[in-house]
Amino acid sequence: MGDKVRNFEDLAVYQNARTQANEIYRLTREGTFSRDFGLVDQIRRAAVSVISNIAEGYERGSNAELVQYLYIAKGSCGEVRAQLMIACDQHYIDQATHDRLKDNSRRISAMLANLITYVRTSGMQGPKHRPRERPLSKELQALLGKFAPKSPYTRNSTEDATSEDQAPDRPTP
């Protein structure tokens, strides 16, 4: 993860979990495994839950929510491992496949634990908690008002502009 992470897709843990989910989908399409609809549905949902919770937590915009969703993803890793054991017990997958996927799921779980620790101790803030940008100067607001359509993000020169120390009114996302 030497490069800057700009979105959840850049996270190595997301990429590994996505690869595992795709492999589980491939395995559950084959042989007798494909006919155990309950287990197929459950293991697929658990595998998808890992990547979905990484994505949702990242997009929420706060560290507390990111950590919460990473813990849910970590729990789903455990669920995948439990279901892999059942698949092996039922001879849907061989022991070598089980061991490889189980070890990979444990690596993903460890990566999630490390990411949780990093987020908790880094002091970085999610976008929800970053200070708002300073408002535009009155002159720039007036200039934008002449060329830009009226929107809640720009002010016309005829409107009362806010002082430079006060944040402009913005709709909440």
C-alpha positions as CSV (number, residue, x, y, z in Angstrom):
1,M,0.0,0.0,0.0
2,G,2.9,2.3,-0.8
3,D,0.7,4.5,-3.0
4,K,-1.8,6.9,-1.6
5,V,-5.2,5.3,-1.1
6,R,-7.8,7.4,-2.9
7,N,-10.8,5.0,-2.7
8,F,-11.6,1.7,-1.2
9,E,-10.7,-0.1,-4.4
10,D,-7.0,0.9,-3.8
11,L,-6.9,-1.0,-0.4
12,A,-5.0,-4.3,-0.7
13,V,-7.4,-5.9,1.8
14,Y,-10.3,-5.0,-0.5
15,Q,-8.5,-6.4,-3.5
16,N,-7.6,-9.7,-1.7
17,A,-11.2,-10.1,-0.4
18,R,-12.6,-9.4,-3.9
19,T,-10.3,-12.1,-5.4
20,Q,-11.5,-14.6,-2.7
21,A,-15.2,-13.7,-3.3
22,N,-14.7,-14.4,-7.0
23,E,-13.0,-17.7,-6.3
24,I,-15.8,-18.7,-3.9
25,Y,-18.3,-17.9,-6.7
26,R,-16.4,-20.0,-9.1
27,L,-16.2,-23.0,-6.7
28,T,-19.9,-22.9,-5.8
29,R,-20.8,-23.2,-9.5
30,E,-19.2,-26.6,-9.8
31,G,-20.3,-30.2,-9.0
32,T,-22.3,-31.2,-6.0
33,F,-21.5,-27.9,-4.2
34,S,-23.6,-26.0,-6.7
35,R,-26.7,-28.1,-5.7
36,D,-26.5,-27.2,-2.0
37,F,-28.4,-24.0,-2.4
38,G,-28.4,-23.0,1.3
39,L,-24.7,-23.3,1.8
40,V,-23.9,-21.8,-1.6
41,D,-26.1,-18.8,-0.8
42,Q,-24.6,-18.4,2.7
43,I,-21.0,-18.6,1.7
44,R,-21.5,-16.3,-1.2
45,R,-23.3,-13.7,1.0
46,A,-20.5,-13.9,3.6
47,A,-17.8,-13.4,0.9
48,V,-19.6,-10.5,-0.6
49,S,-20.2,-9.1,2.9
50,V,-16.5,-8.7,3.4
51,I,-15.9,-6.5,0.4
52,S,-19.3,-4.7,0.8
53,N,-18.5,-3.7,4.4
54,I,-15.0,-2.5,3.5
55,A,-16.6,-0.3,0.7
56,E,-19.4,1.0,2.8
57,G,-17.3,1.8,5.8
58,Y,-14.8,3.6,3.7
59,E,-17.5,5.7,2.0
60,R,-19.3,6.6,5.2
61,G,-16.7,9.4,5.8
62,S,-15.9,8.9,9.5
63,N,-13.3,6.9,11.3
64,A,-15.8,5.5,13.8
65,E,-18.0,4.2,11.1
66,L,-15.1,2.8,9.0
67,V,-13.9,0.9,12.1
68,Q,-17.4,-0.4,12.7
69,Y,-17.8,-1.7,9.2
70,L,-14.3,-3.2,9.2
71,Y,-15.3,-5.2,12.2
72,I,-18.4,-6.5,10.4
73,A,-16.1,-7.4,7.4
74,K,-13.8,-9.2,9.8
75,G,-16.8,-11.2,11.3
76,S,-17.8,-12.1,7.7
77,C,-14.3,-13.6,7.2
78,G,-14.9,-15.9,10.1
79,E,-18.2,-16.8,8.6
80,V,-16.5,-17.7,5.3
81,R,-14.1,-19.9,7.2
82,A,-16.9,-21.8,9.0
83,Q,-18.7,-22.4,5.8
84,L,-15.5,-23.6,4.1
85,M,-15.2,-26.2,6.8
86,I,-18.8,-27.4,6.2
87,A,-18.0,-27.5,2.4
88,C,-15.0,-29.6,3.1
89,D,-16.9,-31.9,5.5
90,Q,-19.5,-32.5,2.8
91,H,-16.7,-33.2,0.3
92,Y,-17.7,-30.3,-1.9
93,I,-14.1,-29.1,-1.8
94,D,-10.9,-31.0,-1.1
95,Q,-8.7,-30.4,1.9
96,A,-6.1,-28.5,0.0
97,T,-8.6,-26.1,-1.4
98,H,-10.1,-25.6,2.0
99,D,-6.8,-25.0,3.6
100,R,-5.7,-22.5,0.9
101,L,-9.0,-20.5,1.1
102,K,-9.0,-20.7,4.9
103,D,-5.5,-19.4,5.1
104,N,-6.3,-16.6,2.7
105,S,-9.4,-15.7,4.7
106,R,-7.2,-15.5,7.9
107,R,-4.8,-13.2,6.0
108,I,-7.7,-10.9,5.0
109,S,-8.9,-11.0,8.6
110,A,-5.4,-10.0,9.9
111,M,-5.2,-7.2,7.3
112,L,-8.6,-5.9,8.5
113,A,-7.3,-6.0,12.1
114,N,-4.2,-4.1,11.1
115,L,-6.3,-1.5,9.2
116,I,-8.6,-1.1,12.2
117,T,-5.6,-0.5,14.5
118,Y,-4.2,2.0,12.0
119,V,-7.4,4.0,11.6
120,R,-7.9,4.1,15.4
121,T,-4.3,5.3,16.2
122,S,-3.4,7.4,13.1
123,G,-5.0,10.6,14.2
124,M,-6.3,11.1,10.7
125,Q,-9.9,12.2,10.3
126,G,-12.5,11.0,7.9
127,P,-14.0,13.6,5.5
128,K,-17.0,14.1,7.7
129,H,-14.8,15.6,10.4
130,R,-12.4,17.7,8.3
131,P,-12.7,21.5,8.7
132,R,-14.7,23.2,6.0
133,E,-12.9,25.1,3.3
134,R,-12.8,28.9,3.8
135,P,-15.5,30.7,1.8
136,L,-14.6,32.5,-1.4
137,S,-13.8,36.2,-1.3
138,K,-16.6,38.6,-2.1
139,E,-14.9,39.5,-5.4
140,L,-14.6,35.9,-6.5
141,Q,-18.2,35.2,-5.5
142,A,-19.3,38.2,-7.6
143,L,-17.3,37.0,-10.6
144,L,-18.6,33.5,-10.3
145,G,-22.1,34.8,-10.0
146,K,-21.8,36.5,-13.4
147,F,-20.7,33.3,-15.2
148,A,-22.2,30.4,-13.2
149,P,-25.8,29.4,-13.0
150,K,-27.4,30.1,-9.6
151,S,-26.7,27.3,-7.2
152,P,-26.4,26.8,-3.5
153,Y,-22.6,26.8,-3.9
154,T,-22.2,30.2,-5.5
155,R,-23.5,33.6,-4.5
156,N,-24.5,36.5,-6.8
157,S,-23.0,39.9,-6.2
158,T,-26.5,41.1,-5.3
159,E,-26.7,38.6,-2.3
160,D,-25.2,39.3,1.0
161,A,-21.8,37.6,1.0
162,T,-20.6,36.0,4.1
163,S,-17.5,37.3,5.8
164,E,-14.3,35.4,5.1
165,D,-14.3,34.0,8.7
166,Q,-17.8,32.5,8.4
167,A,-18.5,29.3,6.4
168,P,-21.2,29.8,3.6
169,D,-24.4,27.9,4.0
170,R,-24.2,24.6,2.2
171,P,-26.7,21.8,1.8
172,T,-25.8,18.8,3.9
173,P,-25.1,15.7,1.9
